[in-house]
Amino acid sequence: MPVMRYREALNQALREEMQRDERVYLMGEDIGVFNGAFKVTAGLLQEFGEKRVRDTPISENTIVGMGVGSAMTGLRPVVELMTINFALLALDQIINHAATIHYMFGGQARVPLVVRMPQGAGHQLGPTHSHCFEAMFMHVPGLLVAAPTTAADAKGLLKTAIRDDNPVIFIEHEYLYGQRGEVPEGDDHLVEFGKAAIRREGADVTIVGISRQVSTAEKAAKTLSEKHEIEAEVIDPRTLRPLDMGTIVESVKKTNRVVVVEEGWPHGGVGANLAALIQEQAFDHLDAPVTRVTGADLPMPYSKPLEQIAYPHEPQIVEAVLSTFRDI
Amino acid sequence: MATEAQEMTNQELPDPDVAREWLRSMILIRRFEERAGEMYAKAKVGGFLHLSIGEEATIVGAVRAMQDEDYLISTYRSHGHALARGADPDNVMAELFGRETGVSKGRGGSMHMFDLENRFMGGYGIVGGNLPLAAGMALGSDYKGADEVTVCVFGDGASNQGTFGETLNLAALWKLPIVFMVTNNQFGMGTALERHSAVTELYKRGEGFGVPGVRCDGMDVMDTYRVMREAIQRAREERQPVLVEAMTYRFRGHSMADPEEYRTKDQVAAWRERDPIDAFAQQLVGAGAMEDGEHQRLDQEIVSRIDAAVGFADQSPFPPPESLYDHIYVLENESDSWYSVDERSAGVHRGEDERRLPASERGPEDEYRRAVEQAGREGANSGPADRAQNTPDGADSNEKLAQGGEG
């Protein structure tokens, strides 16, 4: 199986879907001549031309809104926003329009739109370029939310997102762009939404990782096994809406302990929601409270030492897992 | 403005059949809106209700300048746009009543009409939210090489939203086939034009974005038609977006709950003198295109038609409770992997599985039943006879309605 970087897998997905379907086009800031802020769209302008790879002015709300409008007339736009923080400028079009139009008009119009964007801290970009907002988007009925963590899923989930008739919020991660992984060959590599992946099997504790934190959780699981004889099962939900609660609940029934790891804020976060769902659906199987490891509850600071302690790293996950054993 | 308007109206009438159809469409909107207002007072219609009484010429003049394949997109004041584009008054009224037979199946209500078949691409409740959508539709036409134009209607208030500048810039930059029509009814809700805009000649605001502007007399259906037809032709043939400012006035309040403390009775009366329907009817009679009395016959026929629409709406069923989750997602797609999160059980399943759940798990069934019963009780005294108490444009009932509960 070919090995490639996460960003290359995304690029391949875009190229294949554009070759497959004339209606698919790309729109975003600096995605063409500049080849994309994170080089995900590199080479696509040369291959497909300006009609299908459209550099836009810096007008996030309008770019997304035009994606919605063109989707309503039968196109299949893939809009790139430079980071998820800039999606806040487009929340009106994403929530009031993209997410509601199919329902609000009694099923008459469809919005087959993909909005792609990276998130995440670690590059000292301060409070306006570093946050994780998956919890905010997964809150919204009418949206689908994918957060791929491997190169294979980046490709497979993006292809599936482009072929879907619903608006998809596609959340990439700046740290993951350079990570390598095996990617199945072929035009038909589609990853189904609503199916979690079990990244590592284990019988002692379940760790649910979100976005980049899946890879941090895998490292923590290795340490737990080597130093503490605890075998962790690491689950990657892959999509947050739909959310595969079945796989998570089955795992919790086996391990009786669960730790949720995310980079976003704790209050009203993915972990907060999962904790509610798990206690509703598997209360009798829990031997310890559902435990969360989250980003710090603050605007992301610039200074490197401060930034490093403001989002989860491996030791915090190890400590959180150990706490679920101490609590008994 | 009056002098300018007089100059513009000095033009030839269209073919008599065409002219009578325009008059008919304007009366249909007027009578529909009046009845909608009455039904709101009887609580048959909920939520907000924004009427376009007084603005009929802007609607009919613009829509008749469009071709069938063109797209029209509007605001939360859009009953008239849906009707002019060809939506059945039955289904528009049923939408106001929240019924399954409504144009949006009772999901949208007054502010969110839609009629895909007639390429009426929606009324939208967010001020300025429809501009990017319109440009996207025009992009869709351009991308496919289709000959279609998108007409985007919004109010003077919306011209202060960021989307106005963003969208005009992009439309001009990408040479999209689109006409921006700002319906300047002099107020953004209760804030007068000169209190919300530094530049009150709104048609001038497009220049800086590469979108030339032109004004029309929105109280004159012929002038609106002429200016819109030219703008649409330019957009279609030259790929030049145009901004058209239609000068008009809403005779009623912003919505049904508007005591109108921000304007004088004299101002309202002055504009009412220029009633677009009366003015056009007089022109037709004067030019011999319509006989004396035909206006009244047309009016009676339309009143009966609206009565029928009210009857249709009232007899239509509410959407069934098991349809609550319908249309959140499109489910019949290629990859067949779409689910709505259902947090009542561990299984991931489609939101539309709601209809398969036992009634006890579906949500507050009692609340649904009570709402249906209440609608029935309020309907008992809503016969057409009640309408007779009102003046033709419902001015007398306006003050009473204004006491009703918006906000």
Interface residues (C-beta under 8 A of the other chain):
Chain A: Y25 K51 R54 T56 P57 S59 N61 T62 I63 V64 G65 M66 G67 V68 G69 S70 A71 M72 T73 G74 L75 P77 D92 Q93 N96 H97 I101 H102 Y103 M104 F105 G106 G107 Q108 A109 R110 P112 P141 G142 L144 T160 R163 D164 D165 N166 L190 E192 F193 G194 K195 R241 P242 L243 D244 M245 G246 V249 L277 E280 Q281 A282
Chain B: Y71 G102 V103 S104 K105 G106 R107 G108 H112 F114 D115 L116 M121 G122 Y124 G125 I126 G129 L131 P132 L133 A134 A135 G136 M137 A138 L139 G140 S141 Y143 K144 G162 T163 E166 T167 N169 L170 L173 W174 D326 H327 I328 Y329 V330 E332 N333 E334 S335 S337 W338 Y339 S340 V341 E343 S345 A346 G347 V348 G351
